[in-house]
Amino acid sequence: MNYLEQYTSGAAQKIVVGLSYLDPETGYKAALRELNEKCGDKERIVNAFITKALSWAPIRPDNPKELNRFGPIGAHDNAIVYIALFVLLYICMFLHSLGVE
């Protein structure tokens, strides 16, 4: 239960804290059930992730300090294209891990 409480926030954390009076094993199982029921909407999770990714600050190719955040690909002329493809690949992998086809 401590793990769940530590790594959740907002409404999810309120669910965990609300069940903390139970013994740890029972509370953990109940919290997972509640979290899946109330916070486990895959479409909502995916939309939140995509919204967050789209809100990242744009990376301008004329600003090498910004590009250095991404390692060696930042020095390449087509760095922005590679970074965009990486983000797209990451989103696809994330969606796949959620079972979204």
N, C-alpha and C positions, 0 to 999 in steps of 0.2 A: 504494500500500500504506500509506503514511503516513496518508492520509485515512481509510482503513478502520480502521486501528489507533486513530486519534484519536477516531473517532466510534462505536466499539463498546466494549462492556464485558462482563465475565463470560465465559461460554462462547463467545460470538461473538468476543470479542477474542482468546481463546486460539487459535481457529481461524486468525485473521489472523496472529498472531505466529508460529504454527507453520509458516506458509508464507512467512515473510519472508526466508528464505534464498534463495528463487527470484528471478530477475530480476523487476523491477517489473511488467512487462506480463504475464508468465506467472503470477506470484504473484497479481496482481489478479484475473485470470480464474479461477484455481483457488480463490481465497478466495470469490469470488462464488458459484461452483458449490457449494462446501462450505456456505456460509452458507444458500443456498437449500435445500439438502438437509437440513441439520440444524436450521436455525432458521426456515425459511420456512413453517411450518405456519400457514395463514391463520386457522384456528379458534383456535389458541393465541394468536396475535397479537391477534385481536379480543377474546377473553376477557380477556387481560391489560389491554387498553385500557379495556374496560368496568369491570373491577375497579378500575382506577386512578381512573376517573371517579366511580365510586360511593363511593370513599374520600375524595373531596374534602370538606372541612369544610362543614357546612350553613351556609347564609346566612340569618340571621334578619332579617326586615323591620324590626325595631325597632332594628337596629344600622346606622345610616347609613354608618359608616366601612367596614364590610364591603361594603355595596352599592356604594359609590363605586368599588370595584375594577372594576366592570363598566360604568363610564361613565354616560351620561345615563339609561339605562334604570333605573339604581338608584334614581332619584328617583320613579319611577312606582309607583302603588299595587300594581300587579300585577307588580312586578319579578321576583319569584320564578318566576312562571309563564313570563315571557319568557326568563329565564335557563335554566330547565329545557328550554324548547323549543329554545333555541339549542344546548344541550348535546346534545339528541336529534338535531337537524339535523347537528351536527358529527360525531356518531357515525355517522349514516347516510352522510354524505359519505365518512368514513374507510372504512367497510365497502365502499362502492361503489368507492373507489380500489383496494381489494384484490381487486375482482372478485367480492365476495360478493353474491349476489342475495337 
